[in-house]
């Protein structure tokens, strides 16, 4: 169901955003990874978000890997 999928994606986005806003960046990776597992149709989005997260965390190799996956899927 596209509506349910969209709502789930929004929930994962919110959890990741709240973790960053609360100064808990270590919680972002598990949230986005869980989103990737739960919503395979949204894989490009979650790989992109993981790439951004790793880039912001100073982990360029992991960032590039996820950004490339996102580009390949999109």
C-alpha positions as a Markdown table, in Angstrom:
| # | Residue | x | y | z |
|---|---|---|---|---|
| 1 | Unk | 0.0 | 0.0 | 0.0 |
| 2 | Unk | 1.7 | 3.2 | -1.1 |
| 3 | Unk | 0.0 | 5.3 | 1.6 |
| 4 | Unk | 1.2 | 3.0 | 4.4 |
| 5 | Unk | 4.7 | 2.9 | 2.8 |
| 6 | Unk | 4.8 | 6.7 | 2.8 |
| 7 | Unk | 3.7 | 6.9 | 6.4 |
| 8 | Unk | 6.4 | 4.4 | 7.4 |
| 9 | Unk | 9.1 | 6.3 | 5.6 |
| 10 | Unk | 8.0 | 9.5 | 7.3 |
| 11 | Unk | 8.2 | 7.7 | 10.7 |
| 12 | Unk | 11.8 | 6.6 | 10.0 |
| 13 | Unk | 12.7 | 10.1 | 8.8 |
| 14 | Unk | 11.3 | 11.5 | 12.0 |
| 15 | Unk | 13.2 | 9.1 | 14.2 |
| 16 | Unk | 16.4 | 9.9 | 12.4 |
| 17 | Unk | 15.8 | 13.7 | 12.5 |
| 18 | Unk | 14.9 | 13.6 | 16.2 |
| 19 | Unk | 18.1 | 11.6 | 17.0 |
| 20 | Unk | 20.2 | 14.2 | 15.3 |
| 21 | Unk | 18.3 | 17.1 | 16.9 |
| 22 | Unk | 18.8 | 15.5 | 20.4 |
| 23 | Unk | 22.5 | 15.2 | 19.8 |
| 24 | Unk | 22.4 | 11.4 | 19.5 |
| 25 | Unk | 23.9 | 10.8 | 16.0 |
| 26 | Unk | 24.8 | 7.2 | 16.8 |
| 27 | Unk | 21.1 | 6.4 | 16.7 |
| 28 | Unk | 20.7 | 7.5 | 13.1 |
| 29 | Unk | 22.4 | 4.6 | 11.5 |
| 30 | Unk | 20.3 | 1.9 | 13.1 |
| 31 | Unk | 17.1 | 3.8 | 12.3 |
| 32 | Unk | 18.0 | 4.3 | 8.6 |
| 33 | Unk | 19.2 | 0.7 | 8.3 |
| 34 | Unk | 16.0 | -0.5 | 9.7 |
| 35 | Unk | 14.1 | 1.6 | 7.3 |
| 36 | Unk | 16.1 | 0.1 | 4.5 |
| 37 | Unk | 15.2 | -3.4 | 5.6 |
| 38 | Unk | 11.5 | -2.6 | 6.3 |
| 39 | Unk | 10.9 | -0.7 | 3.1 |
| 40 | Unk | 13.0 | -2.2 | 0.2 |
| 41 | Unk | 11.0 | -0.2 | -2.3 |
| 42 | Unk | 12.5 | 2.9 | -0.7 |
| 43 | Unk | 16.0 | 1.6 | -0.9 |
| 44 | Unk | 17.4 | 4.5 | -2.9 |
| 45 | Unk | 16.1 | 7.0 | -0.4 |
| 46 | Unk | 17.5 | 5.2 | 2.6 |
| 47 | Unk | 20.9 | 4.7 | 0.9 |
| 48 | Unk | 21.0 | 8.4 | 0.1 |
| 49 | Unk | 20.2 | 9.3 | 3.7 |
| 50 | Unk | 22.8 | 6.9 | 5.0 |
| 51 | Unk | 25.3 | 8.4 | 2.6 |
| 52 | Unk | 24.5 | 11.9 | 3.9 |
| 53 | Unk | 24.7 | 10.7 | 7.5 |
| 54 | Unk | 28.1 | 9.1 | 7.0 |
| 55 | Unk | 29.4 | 12.1 | 5.1 |
| 56 | Unk | 28.3 | 14.4 | 8.0 |
| 57 | Unk | 30.0 | 12.0 | 10.5 |
| 58 | Unk | 33.3 | 12.2 | 8.6 |
| 59 | Unk | 33.1 | 8.7 | 7.2 |
| 60 | Unk | 33.6 | 9.4 | 3.5 |
| 61 | Unk | 34.2 | 5.8 | 2.3 |
| 62 | Unk | 30.9 | 4.6 | 3.7 |
| 63 | Unk | 29.2 | 7.8 | 2.5 |
| 64 | Unk | 30.4 | 7.2 | -1.1 |
| 65 | Unk | 29.3 | 3.5 | -1.0 |
| 66 | Unk | 25.7 | 4.4 | 0.0 |
| 67 | Unk | 25.5 | 7.4 | -2.3 |
| 68 | Unk | 26.6 | 5.2 | -5.2 |
| 69 | Unk | 24.0 | 2.6 | -4.3 |
| 70 | Unk | 21.3 | 5.3 | -4.2 |
| 71 | Unk | 22.3 | 6.5 | -7.6 |
| 72 | Unk | 22.3 | 3.0 | -9.1 |
| 73 | Unk | 18.8 | 2.4 | -7.7 |
| 74 | Unk | 17.3 | 5.7 | -8.7 |
